[in-house]
Amino acid sequence: MIYFTKLWIVVRKRKTMIKNEILNLSHTESHTNLLGPGDRFAIWVHGCCFHCEGCLAVNTRFGKYKEVNVSDLAHEINNSGCDGITISGGEPFLQAEALAALVKQVKNERDIGVIIYSGFTIEELRDKKECAELLGLTDILIDGRYIKELDDGRPYIGSSNQKLHYLTDRYKEIGKDYYAAPRRRAEIKFNADSVTLIGVPSANVLQIWQEIKSKNGGSDDDF
């Protein structure tokens, strides 16, 4: 009995270690200034528990994804020379423990800012014990479900119910100007084997993006 008890503890610890070492990701971009102040490394996690009508990132629920080792990604981020990390998705806090491990590894090498978009409200996150560490490593949280009827065209934020929370002082000054931009900005980035939409697009940019995907045989499963 003692043997099996010890074995179960080892197996459980190993499962926890694996969960904290691997991230399911839809996409990463090593350099963008459209998801927060400065030059940012953007991460789109795969998997979401919400079903927001009009969501632009349905591919992060149904599309392809890759499993990435936390240490490998931390090394990539630190070598990118970026000023900060922006994490979106998908729903980042469904992988809160692995993301916390990632951020800590990056911060062990250098001081770096963290911005997270979440469908959960900050009140909901504060009630989730497993989210506490990642939330504590976050400088800006943009929270709340996307509601299509409340999409008011604000730059960098999807709908008016979503709130921007400065959890530290890192971006309080620069953030005032950045998030007060007069219009939405987005980028359509052409890579060797893919086309990626970065940012919160205006209606015109979204139409162009959809036309590009349609002409190339793409679908909502494509990033």
N, C-alpha and C positions, 0 to 999 in steps of 0.2 A: 504493500500500500504506500509506504514511504517513497519507494522507487517511482511509482507511477505519479505520485503527487509532485515529486521533484521534476520528473519528465514533463508534466503538464506546465509547470512554471517556466521551464526552459523554452518550450514550444511557444507559449504565450509571449514571452519576452522577445523571442525571435520574430514573431509576427509583428510586434510593435516596432521592432527595429526596421524590418522591411518596409512597413507602412511609412516610417519617417524618412526612409532613404530614397524612395521612388515617388516621382510626380507624374501624373497623367497630363500631358500638355497638348493643346491644339496647335500652338504657334508661338514663336518668339521673334522679336526684332531687336537687334543690338543697338540701334540708334534711332530715336525719334524725339521730336519736341512737341508732339501733339497730344501727349497724355500726361502732362505735368510740366512744371518749370524745369528748364535745363535739358541736357542731353540724357535721355532715359533709355534703359533697357526694359522693353515691354514683354510681359509674359501673359499669355492667354491660357488659362487652365482648361482642361476638358472635364465636363460633367456639371450639371445644374439641376437643382430641385424645383426650380420655378418654371412656369409656362406663361411668360409675359407675351401678350398679343403684340405683334409688330416688332418683336425682338430682332435685332440685326445680327445677332451672334448665335443663331440656331445651330450653326455648324459646330459650335462648341458642345452641343448636346448630342447631336446625331452623326457628326462627321468623323473623319479619321483622327486618330490621336497617336502619340508616341509616349512610351515610358522613358523617363529621363532620370538618371541618377542625380541626386541632390548635390553631391560633391562635384560632379562634372559640370553641372550648370553653374554652381558657385564659382568655379574656376573660370568659366567662360565670361561670367559677368565681371569678375575682377580684372580680367584681361581686356575687356572692351573699352575701358577708360570712361565709361558713362558716369554721369553725376548722380543718378538715382535709378530706382526700380519702380515700375508701375505694374501692378498685378490686376488682371481683369479676367474675364472668362465668358461663359461658364461662371461658376460660383467658387471663388477662392477659398472661402472658409469651410468648404467640404473637404479640403485638403490642408486644413489649418496647421496640423502638426508638422507635416513635411515642409510646408512653406516657412514655418517658424525656424525649422532646422536650416533651411536654405538661407534665410536672411541672417541668421546668427553666423553662419559660416562666412558669408560675404563681409559682415561687419567685423569679424575677427581680423580681416585683412585691411579694411579701411572704413572710415565713417561714410555712410551713404544713406540717402533719404528713401523713404518707402511710401508709396501711394497705392491704395487698394480701392477698387470698385467692388461693391457687394450688393446683392439683392436683399440681404438681411438688413434690418435697421440696427443702429448702434445699441439700442435697448435689447434687442433679441440676441445680439452677439455677447453682450455683457452677462446674459443669463446662461451662456454655454461655456462650461468649464474648459472644454477642449479648445476654445477659441481665444482664451485669455492671453496666452503667450504671444500669438501673432498680433493680436490687437495692441498689445503693449509695445510691439516693435514698429508700429505704424505711425507715420507722421500726419498723413491726411487720409481720412476715410470718406468716400462718397457712397452713401448708403441708400437703400430702398429699392423696391421693385420698379421696373420700367412700366409706366402707364401711358399707353399710346395717346389717350385723350388729353393727357396733361403735358404732352411734348410741346414746349413753348419756344423751342429754338435756342435755348441757352447754350453757349459754347461749352464743350467738354462734359456736359451733363445731359442725360437723356430726357427726363421729365421733371416738372416743377416740384413734385413731391420729394424728389431725391435731395438730400442735404449734404453739404460739404462740412466736414468736421476737422478742425485743426487740433490734433491730439498732442502735438508738441509745438514749439515755437519755430521750428526749422523753416517753414514756408510761410509764416504768417504775413510777413511784409511783401515778399515777391509774389505771393499768391493773390494778393488783393488786385494787382494789375493783371496777372495772368488770367484769372478766372472772370475778370470784368471785360474781357475782349468783346468787341462789338458784334462779332459774327462767328459762326462755326467754321472750323478749319478741318480738313481731312486730306489724306494723301492716298493715292492709288499707286502702289509700288510694284513695279515689274521686276520679277526675279527670273532666273534661268528657266525654271519649270513651274512658276506660279505667279499669280497676281494677287496682291494683298491690299485690303482697305484698312487704313489706320486712322483712328480718330472718330469723333462723332460727326457724321456727315450732314450737310445741308440736303434739301430735297433734290437739288440739281446734281450734286456729286453722287448721291445715292442712285439716281436714275442712270447716270453714266456708268457707275459700277455694275448695275444690273444688266445694262446693255452689253458691257464687256463680257460678263459671265455667260450671257445668253449666246453671244456670237462664238464663244469658245467652247460651247457645250457644257458649261458649268452648271452647278446646282447649289442649293442652300447648304449642301454637305461640304462644299469647297470653302476654304478659308480665303 
